[in-house]
Amino acid sequence: MKKLDIIKYKADFMQKFAFDFKQWMSPAVRDYYSLFLKNAHYKRAHLLSWVKEYSVLENGRSVKVAQRPIQVSSEARELYLCLQSRIGDEVHVGEWLTITQNCVDQFANVTRDHQWLHNDVERAEKESPFKTTIAHGFLTLSLLPYLTDSVDASRPAYANAKMTVNYGLNQVRFPYPVKTGSVIRAHSRLIKVSPIKRGLEIEKEISVEIQGTRRPGCVAVSVVRVYF
């Protein structure tokens, strides 16, 4: 059994049978033991977060193998520790933006998506359940860089980084249509930070709020890679 597997096994065993052990301890020792478990759990999580696993075939079966810990720069490590303390927090709320018909029409021209729900104002007023035109879902999605202030070169989110790359989206939903004339803004919540070669991978859940509407116009998990 490898050293990393032994650490994982011990931590799982201690967590699983912690209640039984406590029953045998004096109150004074029990307090120290609880603190020990807490520190052990933190150290285990911190250690494993810097270890990357990959799968190999062994006797026809897929087996996970742990690589050496990823080596990152001091800048990346400092940012990692800072962001780890904010996991689950709302880290940004953008400015309000009005979605005009002209904006919708320009997007339709670029993407060649001219469905009447988006561009035919008169027909939408008569036939659409929303009584007006609506923005393309992908228009709302394409505005996320602007809504999250990630395209403002004068205010970089990660000033010490050499390069920031949009790595993609893990999940996208459009819970409610954004009607033309709506005012929207984005809320960003940090959900995950992982070390990668030469940098960090940062995941945020972005929710697009529609002013005066309870349901969001878009919810997406954005993945950004920051290189140092």
C-alpha positions in Angstrom: 0.0 0.0 0.0 1.4 3.4 -1.0 2.0 6.1 1.6 -0.8 8.3 0.2 -3.2 5.4 0.4 -2.2 4.8 4.1 -2.9 8.4 4.9 -6.3 8.3 3.3 -7.1 5.0 5.0 -6.1 6.3 8.5 -8.0 9.5 8.1 -11.2 7.7 6.9 -10.9 5.1 9.7 -10.5 7.8 12.4 -13.4 9.8 11.1 -15.6 6.7 10.9 -15.0 5.4 14.4 -14.4 8.7 16.2 -17.6 8.4 18.3 -16.5 5.0 19.7 -13.1 6.2 20.6 -14.5 9.2 22.4 -16.6 7.1 24.7 -13.4 5.5 26.1 -11.6 8.9 26.8 -11.7 11.2 29.7 -13.2 14.7 29.0 -9.8 16.4 29.0 -8.4 13.9 26.4 -11.6 14.1 24.4 -11.1 17.8 23.7 -7.6 17.3 22.5 -8.7 14.4 20.3 -11.4 16.4 18.6 -8.9 19.1 17.8 -6.5 16.4 16.5 -9.2 15.0 14.2 -10.0 18.5 12.8 -6.4 19.2 12.0 -5.9 15.8 10.5 -8.9 16.3 8.2 -7.6 19.7 7.1 -4.1 18.4 6.4 -5.4 15.5 4.5 -7.6 17.7 2.3 -4.7 20.1 1.8 -2.3 17.3 0.8 -4.7 15.6 -1.6 -5.6 18.9 -3.2 -2.1 19.2 -4.5 -2.0 15.6 -5.8 -3.3 14.8 -9.3 -4.7 11.3 -10.0 -4.9 9.6 -13.4 -6.1 6.2 -14.5 -4.1 3.3 -16.1 -5.1 -0.1 -17.3 -3.9 -2.9 -15.0 -4.9 -6.5 -15.9 -7.8 -5.1 -17.9 -9.1 -2.9 -15.1 -8.9 0.9 -14.7 -6.8 1.8 -11.7 -6.2 5.2 -10.2 -2.6 6.2 -9.7 -1.4 9.2 -7.8 1.3 11.3 -9.4 3.9 13.4 -7.6 2.5 16.6 -6.1 2.1 19.4 -8.6 4.8 22.0 -8.4 3.5 25.5 -8.6 5.0 29.0 -8.2 4.9 30.9 -4.9 2.4 33.4 -6.6 0.1 30.5 -7.5 0.3 28.9 -4.1 -0.4 32.3 -2.4 -3.5 32.8 -4.6 -4.6 29.2 -4.0 -4.5 29.6 -0.2 -6.4 32.9 -0.5 -9.1 31.5 -2.7 -9.5 28.3 -0.7 -10.6 30.4 2.3 -13.4 31.8 0.1 -14.9 28.7 -1.3 -18.7 29.0 -1.3 -18.6 32.8 -1.1 -20.1 35.3 -3.5 -17.0 37.0 -4.8 -18.4 39.4 -7.3 -21.6 41.3 -8.2 -21.6 43.0 -11.6 -23.1 46.3 -12.8 -26.6 46.4 -14.3 -26.9 46.1 -18.1 -30.0 46.8 -20.2 -30.7 44.3 -23.1 -32.0 46.4 -26.0 -33.6 45.2 -29.2 -30.7 46.5 -31.1 -28.4 44.3 -29.1 -30.5 41.3 -29.8 -30.7 42.1 -33.5 -26.9 42.5 -33.8 -26.4 39.1 -32.1 -28.9 37.5 -34.5 -27.0 39.0 -37.5 -23.7 37.6 -36.2 -25.0 34.1 -35.4 -27.6 34.0 -38.2 -30.3 33.0 -35.7 -33.3 35.2 -36.7 -36.2 33.3 -35.0 -39.2 35.6 -34.7 -39.2 35.2 -30.9 -36.0 37.3 -30.9 -36.4 39.7 -33.8 -40.0 40.1 -34.9 -41.4 42.6 -32.4 -44.9 42.8 -33.9 -45.4 39.0 -34.1 -44.0 38.6 -30.6 -46.5 41.0 -29.1 -49.3 39.0 -30.6 -48.1 35.4 -30.4 -45.4 35.1 -27.8 -46.5 34.1 -24.3 -44.1 36.8 -23.1 -45.7 39.5 -25.2 -42.4 40.8 -26.4 -39.2 39.6 -28.0 -36.6 37.7 -25.9 -32.8 37.6 -26.0 -31.1 34.5 -27.3 -29.9 32.3 -24.5 -26.4 32.3 -26.0 -26.5 36.1 -26.1 -26.9 36.1 -22.3 -24.1 33.5 -22.1 -21.8 35.5 -24.3 -22.2 38.5 -22.1 -20.8 36.7 -19.0 -17.2 38.1 -19.5 -18.5 41.6 -19.6 -21.0 41.0 -16.7 -18.3 39.6 -14.5 -15.8 42.4 -15.3 -13.3 39.8 -16.6 -12.6 41.8 -19.8 -11.6 45.0 -18.2 -7.8 45.2 -18.9 -7.4 48.1 -16.4 -8.7 45.9 -13.5 -7.4 42.3 -14.0 -8.8 39.8 -11.6 -5.4 38.1 -11.1 -2.9 40.9 -11.4 0.2 38.7 -10.9 -0.8 36.1 -13.6 1.0 36.0 -16.9 -2.1 34.7 -18.7 -5.8 34.0 -17.9 -7.6 31.5 -20.2 -11.3 30.8 -20.5 -11.2 27.0 -20.3 -14.9 26.4 -20.8 -18.2 25.7 -19.0 -19.1 22.7 -17.0 -22.8 23.4 -16.9 -25.2 25.9 -18.5 -28.9 26.4 -17.8 -31.4 29.1 -18.9 -34.1 29.0 -16.2 -36.1 32.1 -17.4 -36.1 34.0 -20.7 -34.5 37.5 -20.7 -37.1 39.8 -22.3 -36.0 42.6 -24.5 -35.7 45.7 -22.3 -34.7 43.7 -19.2 -32.0 44.8 -16.9 -29.5 42.1 -15.9 -26.4 41.6 -13.8 -24.2 38.7 -12.8 -23.5 37.1 -9.4 -20.3 35.0 -9.1 -19.8 32.4 -6.4 -16.4 30.6 -6.0 -16.9 26.8 -5.9 -13.6 25.2 -6.6 -9.8 25.9 -7.0 -7.4 23.2 -8.2 -3.6 23.4 -8.9 -2.5 22.6 -12.4 0.8 22.7 -14.2 2.1 26.3 -14.0 -1.0 27.7 -12.4 -4.5 27.2 -11.0 -7.9 26.1 -12.4 -10.8 28.2 -10.9 -14.4 27.3 -11.1 -17.2 29.8 -10.4 -21.0 29.5 -10.5 -22.3 32.5 -12.3 -26.0 33.4 -12.0 -27.5 36.1 -14.1 -30.1 38.1 -12.2 -33.1 39.7 -14.0 -34.2 42.9 -12.3 -37.7 42.4 -10.9 -37.7 38.6 -11.6 -37.2 35.9 -9.1 -35.7 33.3 -11.4 -32.3 33.9 -13.1 -31.9 34.2 -16.8 -28.8 32.0 -16.9 -26.8 29.8 -14.5 -23.4 28.5 -15.6 -20.3 27.1 -14.1 -17.3 28.9 -15.6 -13.8 27.3 -15.6 -10.8 29.6 -15.9 -7.2 28.7 -15.9 -4.7 31.2 -14.5 -1.0 30.8 -15.4 2.0 32.3 -13.6 
